[in-house]
Amino acid sequence: MTQSIYPEIRFVGREDELKRFEQILEQHAREKWAILLHGPGGIGKTQLLKKFLQLAREKYSSKEESLVFSEDDIIDLYWTEHRREESLLRSLAYRLDPEGFQEFFAASEDYAHDIVSDEDTVGLERLRDAFLMGYSRLKPGQIILAFDTAERLTESALHFFRGLLHDMHKGKPGTLVLLAGRSEARQKVEEALGDACESWEIGCLDKDDIKGYLVKEGLQGLKEEDLAEIAELTGGKPIRIALVIDWLKEGNSLPELLGDLKDSKHIDRNLVRRVASVQYPQDWLILYMALFSRRFNQEFASILLPDDPEKLKEYLEGMRRFFFVKYSPPSRSQPQGNWQLHDEMRDLLNIHIWPDEDPTGEIRLQVCRKVVEGYYQPQIEQASPDSFILADLKQEWLYYLLQIDFEKAFEKYESLAAEAEKGQERTASYFEALNAELEPYQFRMNERQRRKWKVNQVIAGSFSTEKAATERALQTMDSENWQNWDAVSQAEIRYRLARIYQRSGQMGRLFEVCAFEENQKGEWIHRSESALRKELSPSDHLAILLDYARLLTVVGLAYRSQNHMNHAIACFKEAIRICETVRAEDFEIQKAIALAVANAQNNLGYVYQRMGRTDEALAECQAALEIRERFGNPEQLGYSYNVIGTIRVEQLRPEEAESCFRKARSYFEKANFESGIGLVLVAHGRLLRQWGQYRQIHGEPTEKAKEKYEAAKPMLTQAVEIFRRLGDRPNLTEALNEKGTLLRQVQRWDEAESCYTESLRLAVGLSNQYRQADNECDLGILYFQKWKADGRPEDAEKALEHSERAAKIADEAQTYYIKSKARQTSASIYLEKARQGWAEGYKFAFEAAADAATGILRLSPNRFVESAAKRTLEYERVVRWLREEVIMQLPDQGLVDELVNLLTERWKNEIVEPETGKKLVTEFPGFITAMQSARRDYQLLKNPKTDGKE
């Protein structure tokens, strides 16, 4: 192959884009800190990206504090190693400063090792933190990063662009991000980067640009009609123009190129026909690179062209000068570097050259076998447990195996998918990538294979914490007539879809298909029971039983989230009963059954804890913990310790609770389970917040209370960030409410209001009355405290409005504890209005106070505070409030008598347990004595003394 063929591209045109970019480089503070170059393939986006980097490097060459990617540093999102966030971070760190990211690399090795072996490690969140730490140490000036082939962004890679990249810019405002991709990249990138992104559509070169291009290549003297002809046949695409130049420089003519065939297919074929001569090793390298687009290095190429390794190395290095070759320098995952054809060139060769060169496909089949057997199998066998490299190799191995023998490849896919399934959330992105490799082969699948592939898509979606992945899984099943599948497949799909509905907050749809009512069972429950009555093989019967038990547990979780505790208990107990009927010899099946029982038991324990049945709760959770410790699943162990910690909170044993929460977080981090980390952060943050509040109320030094508040704040902030990133609306609602309460207690009113308002909006969207009432109540308390601090009348009106609305919603939802808190706020406001002269004020205040007093102890299925210890604590709090803030603040004895008589009468008649008719006076007889004592104290302390005598 002569040197004139495939010359290095010469950059021409794009004056407007270059001018705009130069203006951006002059800006020190950029509102838009990301630029996306988008347009059709072959339009010159990559070359423009390289030109931008060249300009930036020239501008900042004298500034030691700046760091700009070189052309070789560009992150190509097409390559397998950049299709998962964790691998993408490794490539970035390697390009930015390998020495400065040593802590990150150490953390990533631990993380990768854990995915394979479940050893002690760090989670993905800590991996991100380690990367941010390394990034914070970079030079303080301009940092310019570049990404290519953005249309290939996977959901896992997008996670980086949605989250961590924003944090990187926040810490280093000089960060500028350049991206290039085909037009379909625009929506993905703009959604991920939001207002930070500026999209530039790149068009074709015009006739003047083409003329300048030809002149630079020494082709002067072309007529205007020749230029028009070239512009027409190339469409203004630089890649085609470069190939036309090559044609003309070899002494060919335009008429010869065009002939009588002017459609683009034949023009493209003629443009690349020189490659078909296959006279030189570089010709074969180019052809092979068109086939093997996932990985191409010297070792890879030597399997295809083994004769002269030194010459091959020289040829490969020489490939870097061609405009249609993309090169990535050596990295930890690809120590030999990587070569790849521009996608437009790859398409041209595969469409127009390979079919002519290899009409039967035998050559391509043979070289694929060579690569699979000679490169991938040995690499996989020799690979260390570093799953970043191992997962990439396995995925690419599957890609090429599919081209050789589809049936064997599908068997390999099933084994790889089963292996990935064991990792669950930790391998969700890898699982999704395996499924994507099968997509082009749908037409080759038989019915069984197609069903398995579809089921695996739902499995990956049910594991993923990425909202988009779960939505894709749902869409997959919405388009399938899956209810006509075999009973075993249906049972698994029902369980997986239910899990997605529950985790993504689509409770309406979940209840529609699964509702477990007293006299009526939902469609999916009914279908599962019907399947179990059919004549099935023992293994099929076992599979359906297990998936049915899991389905019931998911439905129980959904009921629990809606505070329908009796339905939740029924589902969990039924799941346990079903599992107990299963008898199996196989260890893996025994393990699956035992873990399903533990899952239902732990969730049952949590419901009992919510209902104040702490002894039963602890028994269920301890039993679940014993099972989980036997099998060592870190995610499930995290759940166990989290619930036991919550029970210890109810028992007012904060030190033991805190120890449990620390263990829970450690296990969730080991499992790389962000949702679990978020859950324990809320529970631990709530404990610390309540601990600080208790110290504040009981007059301990302010610094002691502040210490707990300060420890709780980052936990709740991180929990909010996690659930927002995961799109987990139910848990985000709770985390926002907890954070709002913490901010309210430290008097950061505006921030607290923002949290409560967002939590309330989410609760309304989820039809969660408990959370609606809770947020309305907390907003009432917030405005009441603001009013007491600042004296603005409008805050008092807002406080009353929110409190009354909270009481109404709480009454409908039978959430009497929240109603009590809301009525307490109303009573305090009415008292103040009465003092200011409102005639009806004391009447309304006394009714509200009576509601607050009696409601605080009335049992309901929806309360957090019904353990014996918590009920006693709340009883003491309300008695103290009535005495100190209500009775002792009244202006005369007559009003005191009126209120005490009302409270005493209500206490004697209020039923605390509707099922048994048990009254408050029976459970807490000391209340009446306490109120009578308050009346006597008022007489002694408030009546004036006369003549200096008592």
Disulfide bonds with the S-S distance in Angstrom:
none
